[in-house]
């Protein structure tokens, strides 16, 4: 990981950890799910309002490590206002990014690109993807996310 990306990673984790965006579940949520990472105890609940195929409101509640909470904040910020399909595609890209399967593209991924550094710490991949798995579970109408598919 280059120095610019490493610095961005640290900055994003600290900023979103201290001042999370979209904390709190939106009123009138149409979809909601919970996620739990048994490896480190991270918990997240994601709620969203889906209107005409668009995520008109997205929010989260949770506790856990700085990576999981920052990832939830960045996720909520990134998908709010997007179509369901765009949110699903972004979730897939993010998972590939933190697993080291996709290059960090600051131009198209913005703050999400900072999480490319997680690939260097395989045990942290579940921390970074927990909110994304929970988002997909909510979109799929499932009450709980399955994070077991991420290999540590």
N, C-alpha and C positions, 0 to 999 in steps of 0.2 A: 504494500500500500504506500502510495507516495505521501510526502509530508503534508501537502495541501489537504488531501483526503483525511489523513490522520488528525490534523488539526480541526477540520470540519466535524469529524466524528466526535471528538471530545467536546467541542463547542455545542453541538446539537444535543448530545446526551445531557450535558449540564444544563443547558437552557430549557429544554423540554422537561427535564427532571425537576427543576426549580419552579418553572412556570408552565405547567401542562395546559395545553389547549383542549377545548371540548371536554373538560372534566365535568361529569354529571350526565345522567341519562336524559335524553330529550323528552319533553312532554309529548304525549300522544305517540310514543314509539310504536311502530307497527311490527317491528322485529327485534328480538332480544336473545342473547345467548351468554353463557358463562364459560370461561376457560380457566384451567388450573394446570400449572406445571409442577408435578410432584418432585422434580429434581431439586428445585430451589424454593418452592412454596409460593411462586408468583400466582396471583389471581387477578382476573380481569372480567368485567361484565361489559358487554357492548350493546348499546341500544341504538336503533336508527328508525327514522321515519322514511318510508319509501313511498313516493308519490309520483305516479305516471312514469315509473321506471327510473326515477332519479332519487338519490339519497339526499333528501332535502334537509335532514338533520342527522348528525352522528355524534355520539358521546360515549364516554366510558367511565367506569368506576373501577378501582382496583388498588392493589398493594403488591409490593415486591421490589425487586432490584431496580436500579436506575435504568438499565437497558430495557426491561419490560415496560416500565412506565413511560419512558421517553418514546419507545416504539409505538405504544398505544396513542400517545399524543400526536405524533407525526402521522400515524395511520389515519386518525380521525380527521386531521387537517387536510390530508391528501385526498381523501375520498368524498368529503362533504361537497355536495353539489354535482358530483359525477353520476353518470348512469350506472346501473347495476353491472352491466357488462364491463364498463371501464374499471369499476372497482374490483371486479373479479380478475381482470387482466393485470391490474396493478399489484394485486395480492400475489399472483403467480410470479410476476417479475421480481417482487421483493423477496420472495422465498428463494428464487434462483440467485439473486444478488448475495444474500447472507450465507448461502451455501457455497459461494465462490463459483457459481455456474454462469454468471453474467457479469459483464464489466460495469463498473460504476459510471453512469453517464449523468453528470451534473446538470446538463442542459434539459434532459427529459425527465429525470427523476427528482431534481431539486434536493431538498433535505433528506429524502430517502436514500440518496447515494451515499450519504455519510455512514450508513449501516453496513457498507461493504466490508468494513473492518471486522465485523463479527465473524466473517469467514475464517479469520486467523485463530478464533477461539471456538472450536466446534461445540463445546459444552454450553455456549451462550446462544446458539442458534435458536433453541426452543424459547429462550427469554425474548428474543427479538421477534419471533413469529407468533407468539401466543395471541396477541391482539388480532392479527390477521386471520389466524385460524378461527378465532371467535367471531370475527366479522362474517366470514364465509358460512359458519354454522348458523348465524342469525339469518343471513340471506337464504339459506337452505331450509329455514324453518325448524332447525334443531335447537334444543335447549342447551346443549353442551358441545364444546369444541373438542376435537380429538387431536392432541398434539403429539401423540405417540409415533406418528409417521416420520417425524423429524429425527434423523439419526444423530445421536450426540457425538 
